[in-house]
Amino acid sequence: MDADSPGDRPGPTTAAAASPAATDPTATPNRPDAGEAIAPQATADPTTADPIAKGQTARSRAAGSQTAKGRTSADQPPALDRSTAAVATADRPAAAEADVAAGSGGPEEPGGGVATGRDRPWRRALLVGFGIFAASKIALAVVTAFSWIGEKRPNVTAAYIAAQWASQWDSKWFIDIAQRGYYPEPDKAPAAFFPMYPMLIRVLTPLCLGKPWVAALLVANVASLGTLVVLYRLAEREFDRVVAGRTVFYLVAFPTAFFLTAGYNEGLFIGLMLASLYCLRQQRWWWAGAFGGLAVFTRSAGILLAAAFVWEYVRVNQFKLRSSALAVLLIPVGVGGVAVFSLNAYGEPFAFLKAQRYWGRHLDWPWMPVLRGVRSLVTPHGLRYGFSDVWVHNLLELATALMCIALLVLCFVGPWKMRRDQWVLPLVGVGLTLLMISFPSSHMPYPLYSASRFGLEVFPAFMILARIGARPWLDRIVVALFFMLQAILAAYFVRGGWVA
């Protein structure tokens, strides 16, 4: 687990500073509405079938030729049964998706129908992703501006306020590592933060007028845009355009989605993870391994992609090993890269594991932190905090964990369940949720601390929520609740409050 900063941890620079996180569920996804039609058999030429037909007039021959070229729908044979078509095309080859992207026409378009030569799925994903991305940034800019109303300090300028998005909690650790490298104090705590994000900050700082906070925000926000684009494309491929759009929208609206804007590595990790899974679903094994390795180099949770690779490879190839199976080895290469940094800085390759002691993280049975979270809300011992920030934090984190668990269950059972060939997606979500709830802190009053931020990574939950959200009343409740909470938490965060 990566490190997270509770309210009582010192920062990297001073001891006094706080330490630096209308769908139809019954329809078969990615298939034509009526399955693959059986091609009609050719009609015999009447002029050769009957010698008398040779005496037809030119007008009759023209009419007969026109009839042979284009039949009416009444002449077409019946389409395959939907269930039969779904089984027959359960594992769509990657070449079909490539044809769609190239605009060659022919392959199925997600959500039904046949893609035409003009279809550009990635262009559509970019337009939708950028639109939602831009709208969310405008909304957060407004929230940020209002949160500073009444501030009378003369140094509080627009640049100062913008810099606050890269100056809170874990952001300080990332920027400090980018500037100083990995350093030993306190208790090798920086080792818990993986190198990918700090490296990108360091590389881009000279291009950002020498300001690392600008580079941190640039990397985080460009990565977040990529995350939205890939998430839309993956959801569209697995379901349809409406579900894809709602999935991206719900992710951006989630109460802690402002971490995709702040100087955190959340957007970078989620984007690389989704890119790896998209390539897995396309059977582009080497690309999947490469993106998976970069995801591990960003956050420790990326190692789950190795299990996802094995699952999908076996499902597709039925235990027939090919050279492409070696691509799975690219994923643990990311761990090797982290070990090299740890060895160089601390003289031991797995210092990032020992660093978790500084943050109080320890392995526990996954249900124990959840039970402690419930007790913190309802028992007299837990209620001694009243409605303090501790009680509210525990409520937010417990609600996030329970929401993820409930929606992941619906990925496997119920009217919105995913097809069996899609199970690799919710299984990754299960792994992410187990990591989220199985590593609590041993010396803090937050049994599930940072769960509300880690919940952003559980993307299958947003996909299922998007399918359920086809009901307008539920969609309105989700949107209103998510946006209201995010506005409050974002304003609190940008003024220095610890959220997750």
Buried (B, 14 or more C-beta within 10 A) or exposed (E): BBBBBBBEBBBBEEEEEBBBBEBBBEBBBBBBEEBBEEEEEEEEEBBEEEEEBEEBEEEEBEEBEEEEEEEEEEEEEEBBEBEEBBEEBBEBEBEBBEBBBEBBBEBBBBBBEEBEEEBBBEEBBBEBBEBBBEEBBEBBEEBBEEBBEEEEEEEEEEEEBBBBBBBBBBBBBBBBBBEEBBBEEBEBBBBBBBBBBBBBBBEBBEEBEEBBBBBBBBBBBBBBBBBBBBBBBBBBBBBBBBBBBBBBBBBBBBBBBBBBBBBBBBBBBBBBBBBBBBBBBBBBBEBBBBBBBBBBBBBBBBBBBBBBBBBBBEBBBEEEEEEBBEBBEBBBBBBEBBBEBBEEBBEBBBBBBBBBBBBBBBEBEBEEBBEBBBBBBEEEEBEEBEEEBBBEBBBBBBBBBBBBBEBBBBBEEEEBBBEEBBBBBBBBBBBBBEBBBBBBBEEBBBBBBBBBBBBBBBBBBBBBBBBBBBEEEEBEEBBEEBBEBBBBBBBBBBBEBBBB
